[in-house]
Amino acid sequence: MTDQLTRRQLLQRAAAGSAVLTVPGLLAACGGKSKAGAGSTTSHKLAKTLNFSNWTLYMDTNKKKHTFPSLLEFQKKYGVHVNYTEDINDNASFFGKIQGPLSRGQSVHRDIIVLTDNDRYLALVIKKGWAEKLDKSAIPNMKNLVDVQKHPNFDRNRDYSLPWQSGMTGIAYNDTLTDPVLSVDELLESPKLKGKITCLNSMGDALTIVMLSNGDDPTNVTDKSFNAAFNRIKKAADSNQIRQFTGNDYAPILARGDLVAAMSWSGDIAQLGNKHIHWNVPKDGGALWTDNMLIPKGGDVYTASFYMNYVYDPKVQGLMEAGDPKRDITGIYYIPPVAGAGEWAKKYDPTVAKNTLIFPTKEMLDSVKIFDSKALNNQKYLTQWQNLISG
């Protein structure tokens, strides 16, 4: 499958050429000396090192000191060094790195990896038996998982995964150029917007909100509902209603006024901080995507589960999300999966805590859906979609 521009590439390009953020004292623990990878560890004994692979710019950060405060606190409290590596650029390429060893029953020398639920690879890793079961006895804070995340179709009982952060897919518009754009019908069919909008190139994102507009269920995709949504997007592309298919590269175009409206991710708009750019869940509903923590085969189950419990403490999650301006700590600024994190975020940075793109209302969360993981692995659908966005 051809790699597509992901929602994070804009941030990655901005960071290109600069030093990778490191945690002094943490990275010194790397070099393959961890027991992770020598067969999964299920005894209730913390390893000396936790090997953690994540996406770029996805951890609370003290930019002056080039450290990750919540990781430093974890190390201080529990004596576990965290070998934290920002080596996930997109789901497809990272899966390519780990697929070979996992298929041969070999370790990938990682205890936690993070994959996205609206791409095919997360469900694939679980289906192939390449993920360890969580040690739920070590994760009592799992009770803080928000309701909307408790029973995804790729992992019904959350036996193998826990959410890291989430975002929503909806519609953004520039209020200096248009009246509010609040529905998919307006986005794809309004003559006033012809040639002035973009559509996301992620199949799960785009089809979810179009299916909801059609009155179909994106959590259980059928050939009929797929074709109806696909053909509607194709019609808008063929008529030049849609200017182009994008990853998150729509954001700067929208911000500078070269684009009127866009199918977009909530986190991008939160990070833009442009008062003229507004984001909303479409009136018929939006999409929810989540980056999920997994323990790959051979990972240290107890230590990884113990760390997951740590970040599911609302106080810790509040700091991770909002940061702390008084200590020069910036937050993640995506949607936390932990109930109660918002109350703690208010104590760190009230501005962030009031942002509904980061802490959505219950009404917003009730109106977003997670795309059917089976459809993400349907080769016919994938081929049709790839031909459309690359055509």
Beta strands, then each sheet from edge to edge (+ up, - down):
strand 1: 49-55
strand 2: 61-62
strand 3: 81-88
strand 4: 113-116
strand 5: 161-174
strand 6: 197-200
strand 7: 242-246
strand 8: 261-265
strand 9: 277-280
strand 10: 286-294
strand 11: 323-324
strand 12: 329-330
strand 13: 368-369
sheet 1: 1+ 3+
sheet 2: 2+ 12- 11+
sheet 3: 4+ 10- 5+ 8- 6- 7-
sheet 4: 4+ 10- 13-
sheet 5: 4+ 10- 5+ 9-
end
